[in-house]
């Protein structure tokens, strides 16, 4: 049976995307296909390109969207490769674009993927398991200073030096469970979050070059979306949201886009009660205009 997840802020996302039945849409991070399916259901002669760098997620997305498969084209690749991907498809720009930057429930709960704090598995954390260094490479071969800087910068973890020192002393780190236990022994629990949560997030971001990918993607957005087209991005931590906010504000100042909401959109209390994974989600949206036009 295919695994599924609950799309976050789906009503708000669809409202701001304003899907045209004949439009061509791009889901830059389709995950298990939740948002892709909702877009495809609103299309007639149009279609949605479902992109993800995780082959396992793409296969699950195919299963989850089988009933609307005639309106979906799947593509395996990084966000930074989408401009080239459109050229290969002999397309110039799309009618609208969605990017959900969250990690899927499937990735977080499948121990073998190496993302989980709660289930012991290999220290991998790669979205694309066919390339790049693993979390084990980063954890076991980086210097203590490199580890501390990574954990502080990307995890916003103030105890980064203590955690890095503990990791280096405990090497070799053999699994996700081993890493979580080392961190838990080094720093006390200060609330509901496991003390290794921010460190795991930081390592995942570095392994997958997430901030670099996001910067390249945001730079390409005006070349991906046609004038009048909508862009909707969901973020789940402050570093991502800050970059998206700055990029959108810059496009608005330059007269290349119109912000569709004055303030960031967050889930309702009702949604967070029904889906706790939504609690940190933030949605930002804009409408592209031609470079010669001024945003209104």
KOLLODREN-146412 format. One record per atom (N, C-alpha, C, CB): x, y, z. Coordinates in steps of 0.2 Angstrom, whole numbers, padded with zeros to 4 digits, always signed. Glycine has a CB too. Layout:
KOLLODREN-146412
XYZ ...
//
This chain:
KOLLODREN-146412
+0004-0006+0000 +0000+0000+0000 +0004+0006+0000 -0005+0000+0006 +0002+0011-0004 +0006+0017-0004 +0006+0021+0002 +0004+0021-0010 +0011+0024+0004 +0011+0029+0010 +0009+0035+0008 +0018+0029+0013 +0005+0039+0012 +0003+0045+0010 +0004+0050+0016 -0005+0045+0009 +0003+0056+0015 +0004+0061+0020 -0001+0067+0019 +0011+0064+0021 -0003+0071+0024 -0008+0076+0024 -0005+0082+0021 -0011+0077+0031 -0007+0085+0015 -0004+0091+0013 -0005+0097+0018 -0007+0093+0006 +0000+0101+0019 -0001+0106+0024 -0003+0113+0020 +0006+0108+0027 -0008+0116+0023 -0011+0123+0021 -0013+0122+0014 -0005+0128+0021 -0016+0116+0012 -0018+0115+0005 -0024+0120+0003 -0021+0108+0005 -0028+0121+0007 -0034+0126+0005 -0031+0133+0003 -0039+0127+0010 -0026+0135+0007 -0023+0142+0006 -0018+0141+0000 -0019+0144+0012 -0015+0136-0001 -0011+0135-0007 -0014+0135-0013 -0007+0128-0006 -0020+0131-0013 -0024+0131-0020 -0027+0138-0021 -0029+0126-0019 -0029+0141-0016 -0032+0148-0017 -0027+0153-0020 -0035+0151-0010 -0021+0153-0017 -0016+0158-0020 -0013+0155-0027 -0011+0158-0015 -0013+0149-0028 -0011+0146-0034 -0016+0148-0040 -0009+0139-0034 -0022+0148-0038 -0028+0150-0043 -0027+0146-0050 -0027+0157-0045 -0028+0139-0049 -0026+0134-0054 -0031+0135-0060 -0027+0127-0052 -0029+0136-0066 -0033+0136-0072 -0033+0129-0075 -0029+0141-0078 -0039+0127-0077 -0040+0120-0080 -0035+0119-0085 -0047+0119-0082 -0033+0124-0089 -0029+0122-0095 -0022+0124-0094 -0031+0126-0101 -0020+0126-0088 -0013+0128-0086 -0008+0122-0086 -0013+0132-0080 -0002+0124-0086 +0004+0120-0084 +0007+0122-0078 +0009+0120-0091 +0007+0117-0073 +0010+0119-0067 +0016+0114-0065 +0004+0118-0061 +0020+0117-0060 +0026+0114-0058 +0026+0113-0051 +0032+0117-0060 +0026+0107-0048 +0027+0105-0041 +0034+0103-0040 +0022+0099-0039 +0038+0108-0038 +0046+0108-0038 +0048+0102-0033 +0049+0114-0036 +0044+0101-0028 +0046+0096-0023 +0040+0092-0021 +0048+0100-0016 +0038+0087-0025 +0031+0084-0025 +0031+0079-0019 +0030+0080-0031 +0036+0077-0016 +0036+0072-0011 +0031+0066-0012 +0033+0076-0005 +0026+0065-0008 +0022+0059-0009 +0016+0061-0014 +0020+0056-0003 +0016+0067-0017 +0011+0069-0022 +0005+0072-0019 +0009+0063-0025 +0005+0074-0013 -0001+0077-0010 -0004+0083-0014 +0000+0079-0003 +0001+0088-0014 -0001+0094-0018 -0002+0093-0025 +0004+0100-0016 +0002+0089-0028 +0002+0087-0035 -0005+0085-0037 +0007+0082-0037 -0007+0080-0033 -0014+0077-0034 -0019+0082-0034 -0016+0072-0029 -0019+0087-0029 -0024+0092-0028 -0024+0097-0034 -0023+0096-0022 -0018+0098-0037 -0018+0103-0043 -0021+0099-0049 -0011+0105-0044 -0019+0093-0050 -0021+0089-0055 -0028+0088-0056 -0017+0082-0055 -0031+0087-0050 -0039+0086-0050 -0042+0092-0052 -0041+0085-0042 -0039+0098-0053 -0042+0104-0055 -0041+0106-0062 -0040+0110-0051 -0037+0101-0066 -0035+0102-0072 -0039+0098-0077 -0028+0100-0073 -0040+0101-0083 -0044+0097-0089 -0039+0096-0094 -0050+0101-0091 -0037+0101-0098 -0032+0100-0104 -0025+0102-0101 -0034+0104-0109 -0024+0104-0095 -0018+0106-0093 -0014+0100-0089 -0018+0112-0088 -0008+0101-0087 -0005+0095-0083 +0000+0099-0078 -0001+0091-0088 +0002+0094-0073 +0007+0097-0068 +0013+0092-0069 +0004+0096-0061 +0019+0096-0068 +0025+0092-0068 +0027+0091-0061 +0031+0096-0072 +0028+0085-0059 +0029+0083-0052 +0037+0081-0052 +0025+0077-0050 +0040+0085-0048 +0048+0085-0048 +0050+0083-0041 +0051+0091-0050 +0054+0078-0040 +0058+0077-0033 +0064+0074-0034 +0053+0073-0029 +0069+0075-0030 +0076+0072-0030 +0076+0065-0027 +0081+0077-0027 +0070+0063-0023 +0070+0057-0020 +0066+0052-0024 +0067+0058-0013 +0070+0047-0027 +0067+0042-0031 +0061+0038-0028 +0072+0038-0034 +0063+0036-0021 +0058+0033-0017 +0051+0037-0017 +0060+0031-0010 +0052+0043-0015 +0046+0047-0014 +0042+0048-0021 +0048+0054-0012 +0046+0048-0027 +0043+0049-0033 +0038+0043-0035 +0048+0050-0039 +0041+0037-0033 +0037+0031-0034 +0031+0030-0030 +0042+0025-0033 +0031+0033-0024 +0025+0033-0020 +0021+0038-0022 +0027+0034-0012 +0023+0044-0025 +0019+0049-0028 +0015+0046-0034 +0023+0055-0030 +0018+0042-0038 +0015+0039-0044 +0009+0035-0041 +0020+0034-0048 +0010+0031-0036 +0005+0027-0033 -0001+0031-0030 +0007+0022-0028 +0001+0036-0027 -0004+0040-0023 -0008+0044-0028 -0001+0045-0018 -0006+0046-0034 -0009+0050-0039 -0012+0046-0045 -0005+0056-0041 -0012+0039-0045 -0014+0035-0051 -0020+0037-0054 -0014+0028-0048 -0025+0040-0050 -0032+0041-0053 -0031+0047-0057 -0037+0042-0048 -0026+0052-0057 -0026+0058-0061 -0019+0057-0065 -0026+0064-0057 -0016+0051-0066 -0010+0051-0069 -0010+0054-0076 -0008+0043-0070 -0015+0054-0080 -0015+0057-0086 -0014+0065-0086 -0022+0056-0090 -0014+0068-0080 -0013+0075-0080 -0006+0077-0076 -0018+0078-0076 -0002+0071-0075 +0004+0072-0072 +0010+0070-0076 +0004+0069-0065 +0016+0074-0076 +0022+0071-0079 +0027+0071-0073 +0024+0076-0085 +0030+0066-0072 +0035+0065-0066 +0042+0066-0069 +0035+0058-0063 +0046+0070-0065 +0053+0071-0066 +0057+0070-0060 +0054+0078-0069 +0063+0067-0061 +0068+0066-0055 +0073+0071-0056 +0070+0059-0055 +0074+0075-0051 +0080+0080-0051 +0079+0085-0046 +0080+0084-0058 +0085+0089-0045 +0085+0094-0040 +0081+0100-0042 +0092+0096-0038 +0079+0104-0037 +0076+0110-0038 +0080+0115-0043 +0074+0114-0032 +0087+0115-0042 +0091+0119-0046 +0092+0117-0053 +0098+0119-0043 +0089+0111-0055 +0089+0109-0062 +0083+0110-0066 +0091+0101-0061 +0078+0113-0063 +0072+0113-0066 +0071+0118-0072 +0066+0116-0061 +0076+0123-0072 +0076+0127-0078 +0078+0123-0084 +0081+0133-0077 +0083+0119-0083 +0086+0114-0088 +0081+0109-0090 +0093+0111-0086 +0077+0107-0085 +0072+0102-0086 +0067+0104-0091 +0069+0099-0080 +0064+0110-0090 +0059+0113-0094 +0062+0114-0101 +0057+0120-0091 +0068+0116-0102 +0071+0116-0109 +0071+0110-0112 +0078+0119-0109 +0072+0104-0108 +0072+0098-0111 +0065+0095-0113 +0075+0093-0106 +0060+0098-0110 +0053+0096-0112 +0051+0101-0117 +0049+0097-0105 +0055+0105-0120 +0053+0110-0125 +0048+0115-0122 +0051+0107-0131 +0049+0117-0116 +0044+0122-0113 +0048+0128-0111 +0040+0119-0107 +0045+0134-0111 +0048+0140-0109 +0046+0141-0101 +0046+0146-0113 +0040+0142-0100 +0038+0144-0093 +0031+0141-0091 +0037+0152-0092 +0030+0140-0085 +0024+0137-0082 +0019+0142-0080 +0025+0132-0077 +0013+0140-0079 +0007+0144-0077 +0008+0146-0069 +0001+0141-0079 +0011+0141-0066 +0011+0142-0059 +0016+0137-0056 +0004+0141-0055 +0019+0138-0050 +0024+0134-0047 +0022+0134-0039 +0031+0137-0048 +0024+0128-0037 +0023+0126-0030 +0029+0123-0027 +0017+0121-0028 +0031+0125-0021 +0037+0121-0018 +0036+0120-0011 +0044+0125-0019 +0035+0114-0008 +0034+0113-0001 +0041+0110+0001 +0029+0107+0000 +0044+0114+0005 +0051+0113+0007 +0052+0108+0013 +0055+0119+0009 +0046+0105+0016 +0046+0101+0021 +0049+0094+0020 +0040+0101+0025 +0051+0091+0025 +0053+0084+0024 +0047+0079+0025 +0059+0082+0029 +0046+0074+0021 +0040+0071+0021 +0040+0066+0027 +0039+0066+0015 +0034+0064+0030 +0033+0060+0035 +0036+0053+0034 +0025+0059+0037 +0035+0051+0027 +0039+0045+0025 +0046+0045+0026 +0037+0043+0018 +0049+0050+0024 +0057+0050+0025 +0059+0050+0033 +0059+0057+0022 +0055+0054+0037 +0056+0054+0044 +0055+0048+0048 +0052+0060+0047 +0050+0044+0045 +0049+0038+0049 +0051+0031+0046 +0041+0037+0049 +0054+0031+0040 +0058+0025+0038 +0065+0025+0040 +0057+0025+0030 +0066+0021+0045 +0073+0020+0048 +0078+0020+0043 +0073+0015+0053 +0077+0016+0038 +0083+0015+0033 +0085+0021+0029 +0081+0010+0028 +0081+0027+0029 +0083+0033+0026 +0088+0037+0030 +0077+0037+0024 +0088+0035+0037 +0093+0039+0041 +0091+0046+0043 +0099+0039+0037 +0085+0048+0043 +0083+0054+0045 +0080+0054+0052 +0077+0057+0040 +0078+0048+0054 +0074+0048+0060 +0078+0048+0067 +0070+0042+0060 +0075+0052+0072 +0078+0052+0078 +0076+0046+0082 +0076+0059+0082 +0070+0044+0081 +0066+0039+0085 +0067+0032+0083 +0059+0040+0085 +0070+0030+0077 +0071+0024+0074 +0078+0023+0072 +0066+0022+0069 +0081+0018+0075 +0088+0017+0073 +0089+0015+0066 +0092+0012+0078 +0094+0018+0062 +0095+0016+0055 +0102+0019+0053 +0090+0019+0051 +0104+0018+0047 +0110+0020+0044 +0110+0028+0044 +0112+0017+0038 +0116+0030+0045 +0117+0038+0045 +0118+0040+0038 +0123+0040+0049 +0112+0041+0034 +0112+0042+0027 +0110+0050+0026 +0108+0038+0023 +0103+0051+0027 +0100+0057+0026 +0100+0060+0019 +0103+0062+0031 +0102+0057+0014 +0102+0059+0007 +0095+0059+0004 +0107+0056+0003 +0093+0064+0001 +0087+0064-0002 +0087+0060-0008 +0084+0071-0004 +0093+0061-0012 +0095+0056-0018 +0100+0052-0016 +0097+0061-0024 +0098+0045-0015 +0103+0041-0012 +0108+0038-0017 +0099+0035-0009 +0108+0041-0023 +0113+0039-0028 +0119+0043-0029 +0109+0039-0035 +0119+0049-0025 +0125+0053-0025 +0126+0057-0019 +0123+0058-0031 +0132+0059-0018 +0134+0064-0013 +0136+0060-0007 +0129+0068-0011 +0139+0064-0002 +0141+0062+0005 +0135+0060+0009 +0146+0066+0008 +0136+0056+0014 +0131+0054+0018 +0132+0058+0025 +0131+0046+0020 +0127+0057+0029 +0127+0060+0036 +0133+0057+0040 +0121+0059+0040 +0134+0050+0039 +0140+0047+0042 +0147+0050+0040 +0140+0039+0040 +0147+0052+0033 +0153+0055+0031 +0154+0062+0035 +0153+0056+0023 +0149+0066+0035 +0149+0072+0038 +0151+0072+0046 +0143+0076+0037 +0147+0067+0049 +0148+0067+0056 +0155+0064+0058 +0143+0062+0059 +0157+0059+0055 +0164+0055+0057 +0170+0058+0054 +0163+0048+0054 +0170+0063+0049 +0176+0065+0046 +0177+0073+0046 +0176+0063+0039 +0172+0076+0048 +0172+0084+0049 +0176+0085+0055 +0165+0087+0049 +0180+0091+0055 +0183+0093+0061 +0178+0095+0066 +0188+0099+0060 +0180+0096+0072 +0175+0098+0078 +0173+0105+0076 +0179+0098+0085 +0177+0109+0074 +0175+0116+0072 +0170+0116+0067 +0181+0121+0070 +0171+0112+0061 +0166+0112+0056 +0160+0109+0058 +0169+0107+0050 +0160+0104+0062 +0153+0102+0065 +0150+0107+0069 +0155+0095+0069 +0153+0110+0073 +0150+0115+0078 +0147+0121+0073 +0155+0118+0083 +0151+0123+0068 +0148+0129+0064 +0142+0126+0060 +0154+0131+0059 +0142+0120+0058 +0136+0117+0054 +0130+0117+0059 +0138+0110+0051 +0131+0115+0065 +0125+0114+0069 +0123+0121+0071 +0127+0110+0075 +0127+0125+0072 +0125+0132+0074 +0122+0136+0069 +0131+0136+0077 +0125+0136+0063 +0122+0140+0057 +0116+0137+0054 +0127+0140+0052 +0115+0130+0053 +0110+0127+0050 +0104+0125+0055 +0112+0122+0045 +0106+0123+0061 +0102+0121+0066 +0100+0126+0071 +0104+0115+0069 +0103+0132+0071 +0102+0137+0075 +0102+0134+0083 +0095+0141+0074 +0107+0130+0084 +0108+0126+0090 +0113+0130+0094 +0109+0119+0089 +0111+0133+0100 +0116+0137+0104 +0121+0133+0107 +0112+0142+0109 +0119+0126+0108 +0124+0122+0112 +0128+0118+0107 +0120+0117+0116 +0130+0121+0101 +0133+0117+0095 +0140+0115+0097 +0133+0122+0089 +0144+0119+0101 +0151+0117+0103 +0151+0111+0107 +0154+0123+0106 +0146+0111+0112 +0146+0105+0116 +0144+0099+0113 +0141+0107+0122 +0139+0100+0108 +0137+0094+0104 +0143+0091+0100 +0131+0096+0100 +0146+0096+0096 +0151+0094+0092 +0157+0090+0095 +0154+0100+0088 +0159+0093+0101 +0164+0090+0105 +0162+0083+0107 +0165+0094+0112 +0156+0082+0109 +0153+0075+0111 +0153+0070+0105 +0146+0075+0114 +0151+0073+0099 +0151+0069+0093 +0159+0066+0092 +0148+0072+0087 +0163+0071+0092 +0170+0069+0090 +0173+0064+0095 +0174+0075+0090 +0171+0065+0101 +0174+0060+0106 +0171+0053+0106 +0173+0063+0113 +0165+0053+0103 +0161+0046+0102 +0162+0043+0096 +0154+0047+0103 +0166+0046+0091 +0167+0043+0085 +0171+0036+0085 +0172+0047+0081 +0169+0031+0081 +0164+0032+0075 +0157+0032+0077 +0166+0027+0070 +0153+0036+0074 +0146+0036+0075 +0143+0031+0070 +0143+0043+0075 +0139+0026+0073 +0138+0021+0069 +0131+0021+0066 +0138+0014+0072 +0126+0025+0069 +0119+0025+0067 +0115+0031+0069 +0115+0018+0069 +0109+0032+0067 +0105+0037+0069 +0104+0037+0077 +0099+0038+0065 +0102+0031+0079 +0101+0030+0086 +0107+0032+0090 +0099+0023+0087 +0113+0029+0088 +0119+0031+0091 +0121+0038+0092 +0125+0027+0088 +0120+0042+0086 +0121+0049+0086 +0116+0053+0091 +0120+0052+0079 +0109+0051+0091 +0104+0054+0095 +0106+0053+0103 +0097+0051+0094 +0109+0047+0104 +0110+0045+0111 +0116+0049+0113 +0112+0038+0112 +0121+0050+0109 +0127+0054+0111 +0125+0061+0112 +0132+0054+0105 +0121+0064+0108 +0119+0071+0109 +0114+0072+0115 +0115+0074+0103 +0110+0067+0116 +0106+0067+0122 +0110+0067+0129 +0101+0062+0122 +0115+0063+0129 +0120+0063+0134 +0124+0069+0135 +0124+0057+0134 +0125+0073+0130 +0129+0079+0130 +0125+0085+0133 +0132+0080+0124 +0119+0086+0131 +0115+0091+0132 +0108+0089+0135 +0114+0096+0126 +0106+0093+0140 +0099+0091+0143 +0093+0093+0139 +0099+0095+0150 +0088+0089+0140 +0082+0090+0137 +0078+0097+0140 +0077+0084+0137 +0076+0101+0136 +0074+0108+0138 +0067+0109+0135 +0078+0114+0136 +0062+0104+0135 +0056+0105+0133 +0053+0099+0129 +0055+0111+0128 +0049+0099+0125 +0046+0093+0121 +0050+0091+0116 +0039+0095+0118 +0054+0095+0113 +0059+0093+0107 +0064+0088+0110 +0061+0099+0104 +0066+0083+0106 +0072+0079+0108 +0078+0084+0107 +0072+0073+0103 +0083+0083+0111 +0089+0088+0111 +0093+0087+0105 +0093+0087+0117 +0092+0082+0101 +0096+0081+0095 +0092+0083+0089 +0097+0073+0094 +0086+0086+0089 +0082+0088+0084 +0085+0093+0079 +0075+0091+0086 +0088+0099+0082 +0091+0104+0078 +0097+0102+0075 +0092+0110+0082 +0101+0097+0078 +0107+0095+0075 +0106+0090+0069 +0111+0091+0081 +0101+0086+0070 +0099+0082+0064 +0096+0086+0058 +0093+0077+0067 +0093+0091+0060 +0090+0096+0054 +0096+0099+0051 +0086+0101+0057 +0101+0101+0055 +0107+0104+0052 +0111+0100+0048 +0111+0107+0058 +0112+0093+0050 +0116+0089+0046 +0112+0087+0040 +0117+0082+0050 +0106+0086+0040 +0102+0085+0034 +0102+0090+0029 +0094+0083+0036 +0102+0096+0031 +0102+0102+0027 +0109+0102+0023 +0101+0109+0030 +0114+0101+0027 +0121+0101+0024 +0122+0095+0019 +0127+0101+0029 +0120+0089+0021 +0121+0084+0016 +0117+0085+0010 +0118+0077+0020 +0111+0088+0010 +0107+0089+0004 +0108+0096+0001 +0100+0088+0005 +0113+0100+0004 +0114+0107+0001 +0108+0110+0000 +0118+0106-0006 +0104+0110+0005 +0097+0113+0005 +0097+0120+0004 +0093+0111+0011 +0101+0124+0007 +0101+0131+0007 +0104+0133+0000 +0105+0134+0012 +0109+0130-0002 +0112+0131-0009 +0106+0130-0014 +0118+0127-0010 +0103+0124-0014 +0098+0123-0019 +0092+0128-0019 +0095+0116-0017 +0090+0130-0013 +0085+0135-0012 +0087+0142-0015 +0083+0136-0005 +0093+0144-0014 +0095+0150-0017 +0095+0150-0025 +0102+0152-0015 +0098+0144-0028 +0098+0143-0035 +0091+0143-0038 +0102+0137-0037 +0086+0140-0034 +0079+0139-0036 +0076+0146-0036 +0076+0134-0032 +0077+0150-0031 +0073+0156-0030 +0076+0161-0036 +0075+0159-0023 +0082+0160-0037 +0085+0165-0043 +0082+0163-0049 +0093+0164-0043 +0080+0156-0050 +0077+0154-0057 +0070+0155-0057 +0079+0147-0057 +0066+0157-0052 +0059+0158-0052 +0056+0162-0057 +0056+0160-0045 +0059+0168-0058 +0056+0173-0063 +0057+0170-0070 +0060+0179-0063 +0062+0165-0071 +0063+0162-0078 +0059+0156-0079 +0070+0160-0079 +0056+0153-0073 +0052+0147-0073 +0044+0149-0074 +0053+0143-0067 +0042+0155-0072 +0035+0156-0072 +0033+0162-0076 +0033+0158-0064 +0028+0161-0080 +0026+0166-0085 +0022+0172-0081 +0021+0163-0090 +0022+0178-0085 +0019+0184-0082 +0012+0182-0080 +0019+0190-0087 +0009+0184-0075 +0003+0182-0072 +0002+0176-0068 -0002+0182-0078 +0008+0172-0069 +0008+0165-0065 +0009+0166-0058 +0013+0161-0068 +0007+0161-0054 +0008+0162-0047 +0013+0157-0044 +0001+0160-0043 +0016+0159-0039 +0022+0156-0035 +0020+0155-0028 +0029+0159-0036 +0019+0149-0026 +0018+0147-0019 +0023+0143-0015 +0010+0144-0018 +0026+0145-0010 +0031+0141-0007 +0030+0141+0001 +0038+0145-0007 +0030+0134+0003 +0029+0132+0010 +0036+0131+0013 +0025+0126+0010 +0037+0134+0019 +0043+0133+0022 +0042+0131+0029 +0048+0140+0023 +0047+0127+0033 +0046+0125+0039 +0051+0126+0044 +0046+0117+0039 +0056+0131+0042 +0060+0133+0048 +0063+0140+0045 +0066+0128+0049 +0065+0144+0050 +0067+0151+0049 +0072+0153+0044 +0069+0154+0056 +0077+0148+0043 +0082+0150+0038 +0079+0150+0031 +0088+0145+0038 +0075+0145+0030 +0071+0144+0023 +0067+0150+0022 +0067+0138+0022 +0063+0152+0027 +0057+0157+0027 +0061+0164+0026 +0053+0157+0033 +0066+0165+0029 +0070+0171+0028 +0072+0172+0021 +0076+0172+0033 +0075+0167+0018 +0077+0167+0011 +0071+0168+0006 +0081+0161+0009 +0066+0165+0007 +0060+0166+0003 +0057+0173+0004 +0055+0160+0004 +0056+0175+0010 +0054+0182+0011 +0058+0187+0007 +0054+0183+0018 +0065+0187+0008 +0069+0191+0005 +0069+0191-0002 +0076+0190+0007 +0068+0185-0005 +0068+0185-0012 +0061+0188-0015 +0068+0177-0014 +0056+0186-0012 +0049+0189-0014 +0049+0196-0013 +0044+0186-0010 +0052+0199-0008 +0052+0206-0007 +0056+0210-0012 +0054+0208+0000 +0062+0207-0014 +0066+0209-0019 +0062+0210-0026 +0072+0205-0020 +0059+0204-0028 +0055+0204-0034 +0050+0209-0034 +0052+0197-0035 +0047+0210-0028 +0041+0215-0028 +0044+0222-0029 +0038+0215-0021 +0050+0224-0026 +0053+0230-0026 +0055+0232-0033 +0059+0231-0021 +0057+0227-0037 +0060+0227-0044 +0054+0228-0049 +0064+0222-0046 +0048+0227-0046 +0042+0228-0051 +0041+0221-0055 +0043+0233-0055 +0044+0216-0053 +0044+0210-0057 +0038+0205-0054 +0050+0206-0057 +0036+0207-0048 +0031+0202-0045 +0026+0206-0040 +0034+0196-0042 +0020+0204-0039 +0016+0207-0034 +0015+0202-0028 +0009+0208-0037 +0016+0204-0022 +0015+0200-0016 +0008+0199-0016 +0018+0203-0010 +0005+0192-0015 -0002+0191-0014 -0004+0191-0007 -0003+0184-0017 +0000+0192-0002 -0002+0192+0005 +0003+0197+0008 -0002+0185+0008 +0000+0202+0012 +0005+0206+0016 +0009+0203+0021 +0000+0212+0019 +0006+0198+0024 +0009+0194+0030 +0010+0187+0028 +0006+0195+0036 +0014+0184+0031 +0015+0176+0030 +0009+0173+0033 +0021+0174+0034 +0007+0167+0029 +0001+0163+0031 +0003+0157+0035 -0003+0162+0024 +0000+0156+0040 +0001+0150+0045 -0005+0146+0046 +0004+0153+0051 -0004+0140+0048 -0010+0136+0048 -0015+0138+0054 -0008+0128+0050 -0021+0136+0054 -0026+0138+0059 -0025+0133+0065 -0033+0137+0056 -0027+0135+0070 -0027+0131+0076 -0030+0124+0075 -0030+0134+0082 -0036+0124+0071 -0039+0118+0069 -0035+0113+0065 -0046+0119+0065 -0031+0116+0060 -0027+0112+0056 -0021+0109+0060 -0024+0116+0050 -0018+0113+0065 -0012+0110+0069 -0014+0105+0074 -0009+0116+0072 -0021+0106+0076 -0023+0100+0080 -0024+0094+0076 -0030+0102+0083 -0027+0094+0070 -0028+0089+0066 -0021+0086+0063 -0033+0090+0060 -0016+0090+0062 -0010+0088+0059 -0004+0092+0062 -0010+0089+0051 -0002+0089+0068 +0004+0093+0072 +0010+0095+0067 +0006+0089+0077 +0011+0091+0062 +0017+0092+0058 +0016+0099+0054 +0017+0087+0052 +0010+0102+0054 +0009+0108+0051 +0011+0114+0055 +0002+0109+0049 +0012+0113+0062 +0013+0119+0066 +0018+0124+0064 +0014+0116+0073 +0023+0122+0061 +0029+0127+0059 +0028+0129+0052 +0036+0123+0061 +0023+0127+0049 +0023+0129+0041 +0021+0136+0040 +0017+0125+0038 +0024+0139+0035 +0023+0146+0033 +0022+0146+0026 +0029+0151+0036 +0017+0150+0023 +0016+0150+0016 +0017+0157+0014 +0009+0148+0015 +0021+0158+0008 +0021+0165+0005 +0020+0164-0002 +0029+0167+0006 +0016+0169-0005 +0014+0168-0012 +0015+0175-0016 +0007+0166-0012 +0016+0174-0022 +0017+0180-0027 +0014+0179-0034 +0024+0183-0027 +0013+0184-0037 +0011+0184-0044 +0016+0187-0048 +0004+0187-0046 +0019+0184-0053 +0024+0186-0058 +0021+0191-0063 +0027+0181-0062 +0024+0197-0064 +0022+0201-0069 +0028+0202-0074 +0020+0208-0066 +0027+0205-0080 +0032+0206-0085 +0037+0211-0082 +0030+0208-0092 +0043+0210-0084 +0049+0215-0082 +0047+0222-0083 +0055+0213-0084 +0043+0223-0089 +0042+0230-0091 +0036+0233-0087 +0040+0230-0098 +0032+0228-0083 +0026+0231-0080 +0028+0233-0073 +0021+0225-0080 +0024+0236-0069 +0025+0237-0062 +0020+0234-0058 +0024+0245-0061 +0022+0231-0053 +0017+0227-0048 +0012+0232-0045 +0021+0224-0042 +0006+0230-0045 +0001+0235-0042 -0001+0233-0035 -0006+0235-0047 
//
